[in-house]
Amino acid sequence: MILSEQVKLSAEQVEELALQDTYELQKLGISRDTDGCWWTSYFIGADVINGKPIEILPKLENIDFMSLFSYAIMYQPSAEYFANYYEIYWDRETIISSRLYDVLTPLLVVQYMNILKQLVGRGLKRDYVVVEENLKSKIKGRILPLKQFRKNTINKRDNFFYCRHQEFSANIPINRVLKKALDISISLLGDIRSKSTNLKSNTLLSNELQIIDCFQNIDSDVNIQSVKESKFDKLNTFYPKAIKLAKMLIKHKENSIAKGGSQKKVPPFKIDMSRIFEVYILGILESNYPQQIKFQVNGSYSTKCDYIHKGEGIIIDAKYKQWYSSKYDRDKHCHYLLADIREVSGYARDSNILQHFDDSLRSNPPCIIIHPGTIMPKFENKLVEECKNNPIEGFNNFYHLGIPLPLLH
């Protein structure tokens, strides 16, 4: 069954899926409202419910996920924040879905290339490995008699010695796993880039050649199952994350070529699009207002404001709600609008948040709700000037701003 995010399920769909209130449904974001109606939420992904495969697709078609994920991990701490809002269940049965395969692939590739970029900056792990080679006019370690006889003595190569010795090298099994996943990533990138309209995805991966160069002397021939857990230097926290993502990519590739590769398969997974939208917007804002944006600003009583603009003294909140971008029906959306206004108003009066502004900017700060839109703002002026034509009627100093999601060709 194919569903869309943020939609009400029909009576036929509810009956076919035999829906009941369970934890499994909550994980995929399907829930029942106070009127007893079933709805999908902001999650997209795939799963099996009561024996029936189900796909939940984005409401907006042809999203350029390569660019979306690239923006989402451009700035720290968004890369860490982003990683907490998707889950992949590799130990469960795969589901046939070409459309969701095209979502999961760029997610894994972008995350993996980003973590490799950070890892190679610290240097590859090295260890002693056993090497066998036929050396000319020198001996390392010890000579292997049987191989020396077969390779050299019989062939009258008196100046060659077949030796076994230890070498301190980066060509160790754990790096071979990373190289194997890197080769897979490179093979996938060409196809992904041919569909991507946004050059930011290419800019983010501009360190690709540096990564390839760092791994040029590493073999990719490795048995993944034989690679055991390793202890890593506490100063290099990127290795465990890189190994985890590498194994995901290798498994993802195996799924795609299973049974001849005629049907693309994905493991059950979910992505919280509302959280991805938050970090995508962070990438947009940071690109246009560098050093001015703070993300996930702590307020009082465990609250957190999505962003603030320190220079202009603006409270900013991201809402992954399509209806903001059109002439919304005030009566139909009044409840949701007021809930958003109350939330953002609270941030604008929170002393823990306001302390980040200069004293002159703390009184009645402008509030902006950013939502999916259709036309990208030019960002040629101050941020509050970009919103002057989009006031939220009935509320002083409140604005909304539409920023479109990147789309494929």
CORZINOR-V548425 format. One line per field, one symbol per residue. ss: DSSP state (A for helix, B for strand, O for the rest). A space follows every 10 residues. Layout:
# CORZINOR-V548425
ss: ???
This chain:
# CORZINOR-V548425
ss: OBBBOOOBOO AAAAAAAOOO OOAAAAAAOO BBOOOOOBBO OOBBBBBBBO OBBBBBBOOO OOBOAAAAAA AAOOOOOAAA AAAOOBBBBO OOOOBBOAAA AAAAAAAAAA AAAAAAAAAA AAOOOOBBBB BBBBBBOOOO OBBOAAAAAA AAAOOOOOOB BBBBBBBBBO OOAAAAAAAA AAAAAAAAAA AAAAAOOOOA AAAAOOOAAA AAAAOOOOOO OOOAAAOOOO OOOOOOOAAA AAAAAAAAAA AAAAAAAAAA AOOOBBOBBB BBAAAAAAAA AAAAAAAAOO OOBBBBBBOA AAOBBBBBBO OOOBBBBBOO OAAAAOOOOA AAAAAAAAAA AAAAAAAAOO AAAAOOOOAA AOOOOOBBBB BBOOOOOOOO OOAAAAOOOO BOOOOOOBBB BBBOOOBOO
